[in-house]
Amino acid sequence: MAGLTITTSKMSTLINYPKFKTLVKSLTVGKSLPTAIYLHQSALQTVLPAELYQLLQHTIKHHQFEHPWNVLKLFKRDFKLTLLYYPDFETYAYPQLHTSITVNLLENTFKITDYQSSNNPPILHRKEAFVLPNHPLIEQFKQHTREGEQIGLYQNTKTIGFKNQWEKLIKRHGYQLNDKGDLIALTQHVPIPADTTTHAIQRHKTAINRDRLSAPFQKLAKFGYLSGDYSIQDIGCGFGDDYNECINHGLNINAWDPVHKPNGHKVQSDIVNLGFVLNVIEDYDEREQTLKAAYALCDKLLLVSVMLINSNIFEQFKPYKDGVITKRNTFQKYYSQSQIREYIEQTLNVSTLPFGQGIIAVFKCPALLEQHHVELQFNNHAWQHITQRPIAKKLPERVKQSVFEKHTELFEVFWQHCLHYGRIPANDEFELSEQLRAIINSHNKAFELAQSQFDYAEFEAAQQKRQQDLLVYFALSLFGKRQAKSHLPNRLQRDIKTHFEGLNQALEQAKALLFSIAEPANIANACTHVFEQINIGEFNHSQSYTLPKQYLNKLPAILRVYIGCAAQLYGDIDDIDLIKIHMRSGKVTLLKYDDYSKKLPLLTERIKVKLAEQDIDYFYYGNEYPLQPLYNKLNFLEPNTNEYKTQQRFDKRLADMLKGVPKAEWPDWVILQKVFKYWKVELKGDRFLKN
């Protein structure tokens, strides 16, 4: 692969970037991803707005491009476009990239990258998304996609974008590609399942009884959306356990289910929950229409939840269409995290935000989205106690003291709100405001009295914490190229007024914070300071620092931004257990384990996020690499706790079996099981049992 960057003479820009961005966002045809939209050349004249089409033609003419191309990539977050050439687009199922020309429309430069000599070039999937519905080969394109879905090739879309990984994946599923890219079963392998079935799908059997809120409703509660401020519509509510729980809390909620609650109401609402519905619909068109209808019904937030793929699913059940038929004769379409996000974004032409594994949010209200990003950076600290100063024997304002003594509990709650915001809360930010003001007239007077009774140092610390939270929020907004000025919630405006001279000062400081992560010494110093302070994790001097994800929001601002940038490139980190900060190389590694609560968790996935290149490498354990035990879990636990002590005892037993082997050379899981067999023991959960 070779690349060449060229600067040419000044080109007059037909449209500016804001207009370009608006026009790209308006496109409803093409393969839409979070950062770009792709269109085949045959669709351009029909689909592109006139101004975009003129810009494309003008750009090609100005730079005198003579290279062939047949796919256009329009960037959503940059003033750029790319001309891609796939010579076998029409004739091969998964064509590989020959050449790309990326044009920076702002700087008037272009870069040509030649993939002809690459052993692992990028390839295309789902070609039907690139063309118009009337394309003569669209049914053939759709058939290739259906075949791949039916044998599970699209369950993890992070690994299929390049030729070598794609062909290895196909081989692992028992297939190979012929000279046209068709899937051909290897000897004695089950053929590609047909797209028909004689079974009557029993969708209603997928409903389950719950004695607690479902996972999506737990996320709504966690992020404050079950406060009573929002109306809620639950579509596909099953037996209605979430609905009943919310009704008992006095929430404004409606629920509907085609089988279990067909007489329920579907009402235009602030929040619509589509919980575990898409994965039980076997009909492609119905699934798409259900998603679109739910989106149309919401005013502010749509929450979509699905079942995530398990590696054994397609071995246990009968494949059918793009999912499986279970033993109860229900249909299940299992997704990977990236796959469900891509499906929602392409179907609705929106951006998504993960709330958790398999739980995806679509914000229809920009102000609510901005408020959500703000709140992610602010933590409700569990203040262990309210430190009350001893009451002085002689007080000059005895009346105020009497007020405090009569309403101590109310002032304690108010003080906690002051600590949370790092400032005096506004009237609408304190639910007991009317009661408080009836006693002492205003929040300012309440604060004046409260600070004389509680530890003011706590408030000063809270002020500093809130300011750091704001800087992290703005720095990540700049990195993500979100226009933070557009939709500032009232709460955020008050924060800025209190903690900064104004928005411009906040943005300048945030910009400096963002730029500071590019200096390795800054990262190394921050990591050293944190490790010395908490003494938890694995610290390799001047190289890396690995610590549990639970400490993320307790880190200094520079490390939160450093990791936050990696998270923006990767996505949801809810299921990450350990975070490895590389101090010198501008990388962050995210580590997933099979069950981190175990005494000996097994590494299942390692994700290396390269900030400088804005690229990600994925390493999967169990197939590509052997499972790797976490032998030093003790380093990641709080000392002097029961968990720490039991881990010590477990580690000693394990070390006795591996005596004589340097710890750096302790084996992977496959070999470790042979060690257990030698000692005639079996690890069941966290206990060694004699065979």
Disulfide bonds with the S-S distance in Angstrom:
none
